């Protein structure tokens, strides 16, 4: 009897101990997650404060050469009670509608966009934590994923830019989370299906994708319910997506007599897929891409047929093109579109502090993909999102802003690798840890920025045009505010403009020596201005620029 009571008492003690340990662990997890979320907020607020001294984003919003100008101008038209708008655009107008709503509520200020996107990023830190737990049943993996997301310089850079790409990335992440909930949870499946359809619809109206083609068979095979119920859930998902897409399609049919969400797909495809294409950015665009765009007439079938013909006629060039694309997709260089990540990192120390860019995330993620291969059954949906989105980027054109949509899914694999490495250390498996470090070293070397390709297509990691745009932005800030800014601040803006143009002129003397000379003239550095204009004229520039340089030289000689 005594032994039986002792046994029961011991059993109860074990259960109490387990309960309290569980509560302690949950409490610790909550504290850690709160700290990560707090740091994510702090980092984004700090970067936004630093960004106020950089006029480039504001300059771009006023300059038709930048994408942000087109988004914001159309948003202003929507905000002024013309909610259909008058513009027919090749790109989706959904992002402009989002900006218009923000402007209507909070006022016309570009910072409103950055704050909105930053708030979504904060929520994404928690969602990626939950996704990782659902996939691996391990909170430590979730914490690692949230930590990487919070301290990703790449994500922070795009969150504080007028770019739809980071919203696409997070819409896809939220879609992924709710689809996981549909498959893995028994409760609220209707709500989760509706939310998944909503966020996938948002992703599609921001930029069309083909995820749904792969999601439907996955759901059919993995939802543990009767066949009729599966079909109803898939139908509900499709109807929700259709409800999100329909208003934009109606708008386009009224304004432009077209029902397409975006019509620049064929053009963007041929930018990166002629045998003369670089495949990296929009460098080296040729008349051939225009000709093939016209020949395909916006038809997918014609595009595929023409593409097959081109590959047959130029197999060597296309094999080199796709090897270069794959190399640069996994490369640590953030291929610039309107803005250079490397330039902003040079200007703002917070971005330098945020170490998790693609050169760190991708090697960790690639090792994570290898490590989790045996878990393919439970990671099917993650593979779908990762590979479909990555393939879409490689198929079209490698750009930093295109590639960012894949980042949340690479982060989940990278988080698993970090957790695995820590577990090896805890278990004192020194040999296995050393092998893993050597594998990572090889992957890190592969992901290092490819200086040969960068030099061939861009000249340097920060392009001459990036420095020139920064110089123009400071000059524009000076021209706008010199009457109220005071002499000291005005001279400071001109000095910063001169520094930026000087760097641009070192990389591309023609035409930027002319712009440098103009800034020197406004600073009163007349001898430097004269030297810049003289050197510029020796380069035999275009006639219009020649006349500008001669005009200033004439002023200097008076």
FITORZA-375886 format. One record per residue (C-alpha): x, y, z. Coordinates in steps of 0.2 Angstrom, whole numbers, plus 5000, padded with zeros to 4 digits. Layout:
REM residues N
XYZ
...
END
This chain:
REM residues 558
500050005000
501450125005
502350084989
500850114979
500550284987
502350334985
502250284966
500650394964
501450534973
503050524962
501950524946
501050674952
502650764956
503350724938
501750794930
501850954941
503650974936
503250944918
501851074919
502951204927
504351174915
503151194901
502451364908
504251424911
504751384893
503251464886
503551614897
505351624891
504751604873
503551754875
504951864882
506151824868
504751854855
504252014863
506152064863
506252024844
504752114840
505252264850
506952264841
506152254824
505152404828
506652494835
507652454820
506352514807
505952674817
507852714818
508052684799
506552794795
507352934806
508952914797
508052914780
507453094783
509153164779
509253074763
508253164750
508353034736
506652944740
505753124740
506653174724
506153004715
504353034720
504453194709
505453134695
504553034680
506152934678
505752834694
504352704697
503852784713
503352944704
502152844693
501452754708
501252914718
500553024704
499152894700
498852884719
498553074720
497353064706
496352924715
496453024731
495653174722
493953084721
494353014704
494452834710
494352754693
495852864687
496152914669
497852824666
498052664657
499652584664
500652424659
500852384677
499552344690
498752504698
498352404714
499852474723
499352654719
497552624726
498452564743
499452724743
497852834739
496952754754
498452794765
498552974759
496652994761
496752944779
498453004785
498853144772
500053154758
501653114765
502852984758
503252924776
501552864778
501952724765
503552674774
502652664791
501252564784
502452444776
503552434792
501952394802
501552244790
503452194792
503252184811
501652074810
502651974797
503951934810
502651854821
501851764806
503451684800
503751624818
502051534818
502451464801
504051394807
503251314822
501851234811
503151164799
504451094811
503551094828
504951184836
504851354844
506751384842
506651374823
505151504824
506151614835
507651604823
506551644808
505751794817
507551854822
508151844804
506651944798
506852074811
508652104807
508652084788
509352234780
508652184763
506952184770
507052344779
507752434764
506252384753
505052414767
505652604767
505452624748
503952654737
503952484730
502552354729
503852204730
503952194749
502052194750
501952054738
503251964749
502251974764
500551944756
501351784750
501951744767
500251774775
499451664761
500651524766
500251544784
498351524782
498551384770
499551294783
498151324795
496951244783
497951094781
498651064799
497251134810
495451074813
494651234818
494151384809
494551314792
493251424783
494051574790
495751524786
495251474768
494451654766
496051734773
497151634762
496151674747
496151864751
498051874753
498351774738
497151884728
498152044735
499751964729
499051934712
498352104710
500052184715
500952074702
500151914694
500951744699
500551564695
500551494713
498751444713
499051314699
500151224712
499151264727
497551174721
498251004719
499251014735
497651054745
496750914737
498050794742
498350854759
496750914767
496150764778
494350774774
493050704763
493250734744
491750834743
492250944757
494050964749
493251024733
492151154743
493651224752
494551244735
493051324727
492951444742
494751484740
494551524721
492951624724
493851734737
495251764725
494051804711
493151934723
494852024726
495352024708
493652074701
493552264706
495252294698
494752204682
493152304681
494152464683
495352414669
493952374658
493152544660
494752644659
495752544647
494552424638
495552284645
495252164659
497152114662
497852154679
499552194671
500052204653
501952224654
502252034657
502751994639
503852144638
504752104655
504951924649
505851974633
506952104642
507751954651
507551824638
508351864621
509951784616
510751964618
510051994636
511052014651
509751934662
510252044676
509352204678
508852304663
510652324656
510952294638
509152314632
509052294613
507852324599
507752134598
506752124614
505552254607
505352154591
504951994600
503752084612
502752144596
502951974588
502151884603
500652004603
500351974622
499951784619
500651654630
500651524617
501551634604
502751684618
503151504622
503351454603
504451604599
505551564615
505751384609
506251444592
507551574599
508351434610
508451314595
509351454585
510451514599
510751364611
512551424617
511951604621
510451544631
511451414641
512651554646
511151674650
510251544662
511951504670
512251684673
510451704679
510551564692
512251624698
511551804701
509951744709
510951664723
512251804722
512551924737
512452074726
510752164727
510452204709
509752384708
508252444699
507852634704
508852634720
510552544725
510452444741
512352464743
512252654741
510952664755
511952544766
513452664763
512352814769
511452734784
512352644797
510852554803
510752454786
512652404789
512152344806
510752234799
511852084794
510551974787
510552014768
510451884754
512351844755
511951774773
510251704771
510451614755
511951504760
511051454776
509451424767
510251314754
511051204768
509351204776
508551134761
509750994760
509550954779
507650944778
507550844762
506950694772
505550804779
504850834761
503150774765
502850904779
503651044769
502751024753
501851184753
503551274758
504351194743
502951254732
503151434737
504951434737
505251354720
503851434711
504251604716
506151574713
505851504696
504751654691
506151774695
507451664686
506351644671
506051834669
507451944675
508651944690
508252104700
508452134718
506652194720
505952044711
507051924721
506451994738
504751914736
505651744739
506551804755
505251754768
505351564762
507251564761
507251634779
506251484786
507551364779
508951474785
508151474802
508151284803
510051284799
510451404813
509351294825
510251134819
511951214821
511551264839
510951094843
512551014836
513551124848
512351084863
512650894859
514550924857
514550844840
516150934835
516450834819
514750864812
514851044816
516451064808
515850984792
514351094792
515451254794
516451194779
514951164769
514251334773
515951414769
515851344751
514051414750
514551584757
515951594744
514751554730
513551684736
514851824737
514551964725
515251914708
516352064704
516652004686
514852014682
514552174692
516052254683
515452194666
513652264668
513752404681
515452464682
515452454701
514352394715
513652574716
513252634699
513752804692
511952844690
511552804708
512852934714
512153054700
510353034707
510953064724
511853224718
510253274709
509253244725
510353354735
510353484722
508453474721
508353494740
509453654738
508353724724
506753694734
507253754751
508753874749
507654024753
507153954770
508553834774
509853964778
511653994771
512453854781
511253714777
511153764759
513053754757
512953584765
511653524753
512753584738
514353504746
513453344747
512853354729
514653394724
515253244733
513953124725
514353194708
516153184710
515952994713
514852984698
516053074687
517452954693
516452804686
515752894671
516553064667
515353094652
514053164657
514353184675
515853304674
514653434667
513453414682
514953424694
515453584686
513753664689
513753614707
515453684709
514853844701
513453864713
514653834727
515753974721
517253854718
517453934701
519253864697
518553684701
517053714690
518153774675
519253624676
517753504677
516953594661
518553594652
518853404655
517053374650
517253454633
518753354630
517653194630
516753244615
514953244623
513253264615
512953434607
511553484620
512853454635
514153544625
513153694624
512753694643
514653674647
515053814636
513753924643
514453904661
516253924654
515654094646
515054144663
516654104672
517654204659
516654364662
END
